[in-house]
């Protein structure tokens, strides 16, 4: 009789972790952050609440990790969909086709799609709001979610400076806020539609102020 294989605890843990991620994101979308609880996440995921407490110190930590995982999966799917074009553009960075306006419009349009995606919108709002009252979570939100994205803009704008597409005296860190802040503002207020056309307009308005002076 062949010996029975022991269960693969790593695979079981991965399945449980994935179920917890999915449950946390779903509940925040359905119930809101305040009404989402560790107990609710555990019940939706089909795990014991002690499993969650063993891996995370709080529901905010669960949601943070779940959202980071979601962002990584979305980035991987986008890269796969882009195929060779993504590879030529430099992997996970902002495309550098030599046309700064076109590259920024492509990225901001993708950002609009992400912000309008209900699966990502609810946890993003929840983390941003909770980060205001929880400084430690807010710092983690900035470090793990915002800063990596901001650095992509800085890198692309510096390349544009080297190519003479953008004034040499601008600060890329300040300049990128002309691009991403309007989208975030409109998304937070929810009073006007967040569209591709608006993203294109933001790029056009920003670049007119960033173009080299003649």
C-alpha positions as CSV (number, residue, x, y, z in Angstrom):
1,X,0.0,0.0,0.0
2,X,1.5,3.3,-1.1
3,X,2.2,5.8,1.8
4,X,-0.3,8.6,2.1
5,X,1.2,12.0,1.3
6,X,1.0,14.5,4.1
7,X,-1.2,17.6,3.3
8,X,0.7,20.5,1.8
9,X,0.4,23.1,4.6
10,X,2.0,25.8,2.3
11,X,-0.7,25.3,-0.3
12,X,-3.4,25.3,2.3
13,X,-2.1,28.5,3.8
14,X,-2.0,30.1,0.4
15,X,-5.6,29.2,-0.3
16,X,-6.6,30.5,3.1
17,X,-4.7,33.7,2.6
18,X,-6.3,34.2,-0.8
19,X,-9.7,33.6,0.6
20,X,-9.1,36.2,3.4
21,X,-7.9,38.7,0.8
22,X,-11.0,38.2,-1.3
23,X,-13.3,38.3,1.7
24,X,-11.8,41.5,3.1
25,X,-12.0,43.4,-0.2
26,X,-15.6,42.1,-0.8
27,X,-16.9,43.1,2.6
28,X,-15.4,46.6,2.5
29,X,-17.0,47.1,-0.9
30,X,-20.4,45.8,0.4
31,X,-20.5,47.0,4.0
32,X,-17.9,49.8,4.2
33,X,-14.8,49.9,6.3
34,X,-16.5,50.6,9.7
35,X,-18.9,47.7,9.5
36,X,-16.3,45.2,8.3
37,X,-15.0,43.1,11.1
38,X,-12.4,40.4,11.6
39,X,-15.2,38.0,12.4
40,X,-17.0,38.9,9.2
41,X,-13.9,38.4,7.1
42,X,-13.2,35.0,8.8
43,X,-16.8,33.9,8.2
44,X,-16.7,35.0,4.5
45,X,-13.3,33.3,4.0
46,X,-14.3,30.1,5.7
47,X,-11.5,30.3,8.3
48,X,-11.3,30.7,12.0
49,X,-10.8,34.3,13.3
50,X,-7.7,33.1,15.1
51,X,-6.1,32.3,11.8
52,X,-6.5,36.0,10.8
53,X,-5.2,37.2,14.2
54,X,-2.2,34.9,13.8
55,X,-1.2,36.5,10.5
56,X,-2.3,40.2,11.0
57,X,-2.6,42.5,14.0
58,X,-5.7,44.3,12.8
59,X,-8.4,44.5,10.0
60,X,-6.5,47.5,8.6
61,X,-3.5,45.4,8.2
62,X,-5.6,42.7,6.5
63,X,-7.0,45.2,4.1
64,X,-3.7,46.8,3.4
65,X,-2.1,43.5,2.4
66,X,-5.2,42.4,0.4
67,X,-5.1,45.7,-1.5
68,X,-1.4,45.4,-2.2
69,X,-2.1,41.9,-3.6
70,X,-4.9,43.2,-5.7
71,X,-2.7,45.9,-7.1
72,X,0.0,43.4,-7.9
73,X,-2.4,41.2,-9.7
74,X,-3.9,44.0,-11.7
75,X,-0.4,45.2,-12.7
76,X,0.5,41.7,-13.8
77,X,-2.7,41.4,-15.9
78,X,-2.2,44.8,-17.5
79,X,1.4,43.9,-18.4
80,X,0.3,40.6,-19.9
81,X,-2.5,42.3,-21.9
82,X,0.0,44.9,-23.1
83,X,2.4,42.1,-24.2
84,X,5.5,43.2,-26.2
85,X,4.4,46.9,-25.9
86,X,4.9,46.8,-22.2
87,X,8.3,45.2,-22.5
88,X,9.4,47.9,-25.0
89,X,8.1,50.5,-22.6
90,X,10.2,49.3,-19.8
91,X,8.2,46.7,-17.8
92,X,6.2,48.1,-14.9
93,X,7.2,51.8,-15.5
94,X,5.5,54.5,-17.4
95,X,5.9,54.0,-21.1
96,X,8.7,56.0,-22.8
97,X,7.8,56.1,-26.5
98,X,9.4,59.5,-27.0
99,X,6.0,61.2,-26.9
100,X,5.5,62.4,-23.3
101,X,1.9,63.5,-23.8
102,X,0.8,60.2,-25.3
103,X,2.6,58.3,-22.5
104,X,1.1,60.3,-19.7
105,X,-2.4,60.1,-21.3
106,X,-2.1,56.3,-21.5
107,X,-1.1,56.0,-17.8
108,X,-3.8,58.5,-16.6
109,X,-6.5,56.7,-18.6
110,X,-5.4,53.4,-16.9
111,X,-5.6,55.2,-13.5
112,X,-9.1,56.4,-14.3
113,X,-10.1,52.8,-15.0
114,X,-8.6,51.7,-11.7
115,X,-10.3,54.4,-9.7
116,X,-13.7,53.6,-11.4
117,X,-13.3,49.9,-10.6
118,X,-15.6,49.1,-7.6
119,X,-13.3,46.3,-6.6
120,X,-10.4,48.8,-6.0
121,X,-12.4,52.0,-5.2
122,X,-13.9,50.9,-1.9
123,X,-10.7,49.6,-0.2
124,X,-8.7,52.6,-1.5
125,X,-11.2,55.0,0.0
126,X,-11.2,53.0,3.2
127,X,-7.4,52.9,3.6
128,X,-7.1,56.6,2.7
129,X,-9.7,57.6,5.3
130,X,-8.4,55.3,8.0
131,X,-4.8,56.5,7.3
132,X,-5.9,60.0,8.4
133,X,-6.8,58.9,11.9
134,X,-4.2,56.2,12.2
135,X,-0.8,57.7,11.5
136,X,1.0,54.3,11.4
137,X,-1.4,53.0,8.8
138,X,-1.2,56.3,6.9
139,X,2.6,56.1,6.7
140,X,2.3,52.5,5.5
141,X,-0.3,53.5,2.9
142,X,2.0,56.2,1.5
143,X,5.2,54.0,1.6
144,X,3.7,50.8,0.1
145,X,1.0,52.2,-2.3
146,X,1.7,55.8,-3.2
147,X,5.4,56.3,-3.2
148,X,6.2,53.5,-5.7
149,X,3.7,55.0,-8.1
150,X,4.9,58.5,-7.6
151,X,8.5,57.4,-8.3
152,X,7.4,56.1,-11.8
153,X,6.2,59.6,-12.7
154,X,9.4,61.2,-11.4
155,X,11.5,58.8,-13.5
156,X,9.5,59.5,-16.6
157,X,9.6,63.3,-16.1
158,X,13.3,63.3,-15.6
159,X,13.7,61.3,-18.8
160,X,11.6,64.0,-20.5
161,X,13.8,66.7,-19.1
162,X,16.9,64.9,-20.5
163,X,15.2,64.8,-23.9
164,X,14.3,68.5,-23.8
165,X,10.5,67.8,-23.6
166,X,10.2,69.5,-20.2
167,X,11.9,72.5,-18.7
168,X,15.1,71.7,-17.0
169,X,14.3,73.8,-14.0
170,X,11.1,72.1,-12.9
171,X,10.9,69.7,-9.9
172,X,9.4,66.4,-11.1
173,X,8.0,65.7,-7.7
174,X,5.9,68.9,-7.8
175,X,5.1,68.6,-11.5
176,X,3.6,65.1,-11.1
177,X,1.0,66.5,-8.7
178,X,-0.3,68.6,-11.6
179,X,-1.2,65.2,-13.2
180,X,-2.4,63.0,-10.4
181,X,-4.0,65.5,-8.0
182,X,-6.9,66.5,-10.3
183,X,-7.9,62.9,-10.8
184,X,-7.7,62.2,-7.1
185,X,-9.7,65.3,-6.3
186,X,-12.5,64.5,-8.7
187,X,-12.5,60.9,-7.5
188,X,-12.8,61.9,-3.9
189,X,-15.6,64.4,-4.4
190,X,-17.6,62.2,-6.8
191,X,-19.4,65.3,-8.1
192,X,-18.2,65.1,-11.7
193,X,-17.4,62.1,-13.9
194,X,-13.9,60.7,-14.0
195,X,-13.3,59.9,-17.7
196,X,-10.6,59.3,-20.2
197,X,-11.4,62.6,-21.8
198,X,-10.8,64.3,-18.5
199,X,-7.5,62.5,-18.1
200,X,-6.4,63.7,-21.5
201,X,-7.4,67.2,-20.7
202,X,-5.4,67.2,-17.5
203,X,-2.3,66.1,-19.4
204,X,-2.8,68.8,-22.0
205,X,-3.3,71.5,-19.4
206,X,-0.3,70.4,-17.3
207,X,2.1,70.1,-20.2
208,X,1.4,73.6,-21.5
209,X,2.8,74.9,-18.3
210,X,5.8,72.5,-18.4
211,X,6.9,72.9,-22.0
212,X,10.3,74.6,-22.6
213,X,10.1,78.3,-22.9
214,X,11.1,79.8,-26.2
